[in-house]
């Protein structure tokens, strides 16, 4: 098991899905969030769910709550995670990418070192800012971004000591933003 904590980001608006995607049924679990949480507990020694409210989930988990006054933004999750934990680095994953495999996390971990601020997955389709390792060295910048309402992770990564790791296969990074992508993922799960 990886000793680094994994933060599962499940606090988004899900506006493109039309409903809270973290609560959609997935696999043998009643929600995508629970599917992800249980799966990640077999890979990481500590898993936390970053969200605005833990009340919506019908299962036991370790939650890190975003500030209520902040609109839905990943920067709030990063600030809350680094404030709640003492770790120097965290692995992050969006709840809507259920096929990222242990091998992907291993490659990201192997590329990480103390001279970096972040190690982020990238494929031909683009950068995956919510699949990677972030260092505490970015906390001050996250706090500034949150205060200013600037939630552009790509801009932060471009101006930081970021190592992008290229992956050939797109399937592990399949993202469930729209209903048709959710249906596609359900079929992929059955393979």
C-alpha positions in Angstrom: 0.0 0.0 0.0 1.1 3.5 -0.7 1.8 5.5 2.4 0.9 8.8 0.8 -2.7 9.9 1.5 -5.2 9.8 -1.4 -7.8 12.6 -1.6 -10.9 11.7 -3.6 -12.4 14.9 -4.9 -16.2 14.6 -4.8 -17.4 18.1 -4.1 -18.1 19.4 -7.6 -21.4 20.7 -9.0 -21.8 18.0 -11.7 -23.6 20.6 -13.8 -22.9 18.7 -17.1 -24.2 15.5 -15.7 -27.4 17.1 -14.5 -27.2 15.3 -11.1 -24.5 14.7 -8.5 -22.3 12.2 -10.3 -20.7 11.1 -7.0 -24.1 9.6 -6.0 -24.7 7.7 -9.2 -24.8 3.9 -8.9 -21.6 2.2 -10.0 -20.6 -1.4 -10.1 -21.9 -3.3 -7.1 -22.0 -0.1 -5.0 -24.9 2.3 -4.6 -22.7 5.3 -5.4 -19.7 6.1 -7.5 -18.1 7.7 -4.5 -18.3 4.5 -2.5 -17.0 2.5 -5.4 -14.0 4.8 -5.6 -13.4 4.9 -1.8 -13.5 1.1 -1.4 -11.2 0.6 -4.4 -8.7 3.2 -3.3 -8.5 1.8 0.2 -6.9 -1.3 -1.3 -4.2 0.9 -2.9 -3.5 3.6 -0.3 -3.1 3.3 3.5 -5.3 6.4 3.9 -8.1 7.7 1.7 -10.2 10.8 2.3 -13.2 12.2 0.5 -13.1 15.9 -0.2 -16.6 17.3 -0.3 -18.8 20.2 0.8 -21.1 17.9 2.9 -20.6 14.3 4.1 -24.4 14.0 4.8 -25.1 13.1 1.2 -23.1 9.9 1.4 -24.7 6.8 2.9 -21.5 5.0 3.9 -18.7 5.5 6.4 -15.6 7.2 5.2 -13.0 9.8 6.2 -14.1 13.1 5.0 -12.4 16.5 4.6 -14.9 19.2 4.3 -14.5 22.3 2.1 -15.4 25.6 3.6 -19.2 26.2 3.2 -18.7 29.8 2.0 -16.7 28.8 -1.0 -18.4 27.9 -4.2 -17.6 24.5 -5.8 -13.9 24.6 -6.6 -11.0 22.2 -6.4 -8.8 24.9 -4.8 -11.0 24.7 -1.7 -10.4 20.9 -1.5 -6.6 21.4 -1.7 -6.6 24.0 1.0 -8.8 21.9 3.3 -6.7 18.8 2.7 -3.3 20.4 3.4 -4.8 22.1 6.5 -6.3 18.9 7.8 -3.3 16.7 7.1 0.3 17.0 8.1 1.6 15.2 5.0 4.1 17.0 2.7 2.4 15.5 -0.4 -1.0 14.1 -1.3 -2.3 12.0 -4.2 -5.5 13.4 -5.7 -8.1 11.8 -7.9 -11.4 13.1 -9.1 -14.4 10.9 -8.2 -15.4 10.7 -11.9 -12.3 8.9 -13.1 -13.0 5.3 -11.8 -10.6 3.4 -14.0 -7.2 4.9 -12.9 -5.2 1.8 -12.0 -2.6 1.1 -9.3 0.0 1.0 -12.0 -0.7 4.7 -12.9 -0.3 5.7 -9.3 2.9 3.8 -9.1 4.3 5.6 -12.1 3.4 8.9 -10.6 5.0 8.0 -7.3 8.2 6.8 -9.0 8.5 10.2 -10.8 8.0 12.2 -7.7 10.9 13.9 -5.8 11.5 16.7 -3.3 12.5 19.2 -6.0 9.0 19.2 -7.5 5.7 20.9 -6.6 3.5 18.4 -8.5 3.5 15.3 -10.6 0.5 15.1 -13.0 -0.8 12.6 -15.5 -1.1 13.6 -19.1 -2.5 11.8 -22.2 -3.0 12.8 -25.8 -6.3 14.3 -24.8 -4.6 16.6 -22.4 -3.5 17.2 -18.8 -5.4 15.5 -15.9 -4.9 17.9 -13.0 -7.0 15.9 -10.7 -4.9 12.8 -11.1 -1.5 13.4 -9.6 0.7 14.3 -6.6 0.7 17.8 -5.1 3.2 19.0 -2.6 2.6 21.3 0.5 4.9 23.8 -1.2 1.8 24.9 -3.2 -0.5 25.6 -0.2 0.3 29.3 -0.2 -0.6 29.6 -3.8 -3.8 27.6 -3.4 -4.8 29.9 -0.5 -4.1 32.9 -2.7 -6.1 31.4 -5.6 -9.0 30.6 -3.3 -9.1 34.1 -1.8 -9.0 35.6 -5.3 -11.6 33.2 -6.8 -9.0 31.9 -9.3 -9.5 28.2 -9.7 -7.4 27.5 -12.8 -5.3 24.5 -11.9 -3.6 24.4 -15.3 -2.3 27.9 -14.8 -0.9 27.0 -11.4 0.8 23.8 -12.7 2.3 25.7 -15.6 3.9 28.2 -13.3 5.1 25.6 -10.8 7.8 22.9 -10.7 5.5 20.3 -12.3 6.5 17.0 -13.9 4.0 15.8 -16.4 3.9 12.1 -16.9 2.7 10.9 -20.3 0.4 7.9 -20.6 -0.4 6.2 -23.9 -3.8 4.7 -22.9 -6.8 7.0 -22.5 -9.1 4.4 -20.9 -7.8 4.7 -17.4 -8.6 8.4 -17.5 -12.1 8.0 -18.8 -14.0 10.9 -17.3 -17.7 10.8 -16.4 -18.9 14.4 -17.0 -22.0 13.7 -19.2 -24.8 11.1 -19.1 -23.5 9.3 -22.2 -20.0 9.1 -20.6 -21.6 7.5 -17.5 -23.3 4.9 -19.7 -20.1 4.2 -21.6 -18.3 3.7 -18.2 -21.0 1.3 -17.0 -20.4 -0.8 -20.2 -16.6 -0.6 -19.8 -17.0 -1.8 -16.2 -18.6 -5.0 -17.4 -15.7 -5.9 -19.7 
